[in-house]
Amino acid sequence: MNRFFIAQPDILGNLITLKDKKHIHHIKSVLHLELKEPLVVFDKDGNEYSCLISGLDENIVLEIKEKRIPDRSKAKVVFTIACAIPKKAKFDDIIDKLTQLGVARIIPLVTERVIVKLNSEKEGARLGRWRKIAQSAAEQSQRRDIPVIDPIQKLKDILTKSRDFDLKLIPTLGGERESLKEVFSQSLPLPLPLPLNILVLIGPEGDFSDGEISLAKDAGFIPITLGDLTLRVDTAAVAIASFIRFYAYD
């Protein structure tokens, strides 16, 4: 089923009118959809509309057949990943994969050992591209929402804002650490708050510095290990997101 993200759909009665030229072009000229064909629209609030195409003129008109409202009471965890920006274009893939795995918020992270340096113009361009990738991945994976992609942030700023999270984790390669299994089985408060709000920091090639780990521990982060292998930044992000998703839907 073709899915389209419309932040605020133009709804009148049981009709949605699409006026955006990109959506019109995609439906008419790329997908070659015709009258009475089904598609799904979802908005910024996670509402989902199952529709049939009822008009293909200058604008596209969709007839709403069913509206589904997200049941947020069933969410077991909501997780945010702040990930160090790796070299080359790997962060594009990180955005794509984390969106598919249900991450609610992704924060591009700058640490002491991050090599990538961007000026304000390049930061803006990257952020725009990352948000488009997240939208496309959400549509493809049939998510009802799109993860928030934050502007690039420094570690100290994230630590300052981290007090509202229920569980904070920092994978690292050395020192005293716990396994994810230990953390989830022993360190979580009972009964669990719903949803459980988790923040994970993913470090750069070469890991966090000792000073950064110390600051994170002071802010309430639990150092953890992801096993006996050294993972690349993108692999570590996907691995921990996969574990949390498995926990959330177990």
GIKAPE-V934588 format. One record per backbone hydrogen bond with DSSP energy under -0.5 kcal/mol. NH is the residue of the N-H (numbers start at 0). CO is the residue of the C=O. Records with the same first field share a line. If there is no record, write none. Layout:
# GIKAPE-V934588
NH: CO / CO
This chain:
# GIKAPE-V934588
3: 39
5: 3 / 41
8: 5
9: 16
10: 8
11: 14
14: 11
15: 61
16: 9
17: 15 / 59
18: 16
23: 19
24: 20
25: 21
26: 22
27: 23
28: 24
29: 24 / 25
30: 25
32: 26
35: 52
36: 33
38: 50
39: 1
40: 48
41: 3
42: 46
43: 6
45: 42
47: 67
48: 40
49: 47 / 65
50: 38 / 48
51: 62
52: 36
53: 60
54: 60
56: 58
59: 17
60: 54
61: 15
62: 51
63: 13 / 61
64: 49
65: 49
67: 47
71: 69
73: 70
74: 71
77: 195
79: 197
80: 104
81: 79 / 199
82: 80 / 106
83: 201
84: 108
85: 83
89: 86
91: 88
92: 88
93: 89
94: 90
95: 91
96: 92
97: 93
98: 94
99: 95
100: 96
101: 98
102: 97
103: 78
104: 78
105: 147
106: 80
107: 105 / 149
108: 82
109: 152
110: 108
113: 110
115: 84
122: 118
123: 119
124: 120
125: 121
126: 122
127: 123
128: 124
129: 125
130: 126
131: 127
132: 128
133: 129
134: 130
135: 131
136: 132
137: 133
138: 134
139: 135
140: 136
141: 137 / 138
142: 137
147: 103
149: 105 / 147
152: 107
154: 109
156: 153
157: 153
158: 154
159: 155
160: 156
161: 158
163: 160
164: 161
165: 196
166: 196
168: 198
169: 221
170: 200
171: 223
177: 222
179: 224
182: 178
183: 179
184: 180
185: 181
186: 181 / 182
187: 182
195: 75
197: 77 / 195
198: 166
199: 79
200: 168
201: 81 / 199
202: 200
206: 203
212: 208
213: 209
214: 210
215: 211
216: 212
217: 213
218: 214
219: 216
220: 215
221: 167
222: 220
223: 169
224: 177
230: 228
235: 231
236: 232
237: 233
238: 234
239: 235
240: 236
241: 237
242: 238
243: 239
244: 240
245: 241
246: 242
247: 243
248: 244
249: 246
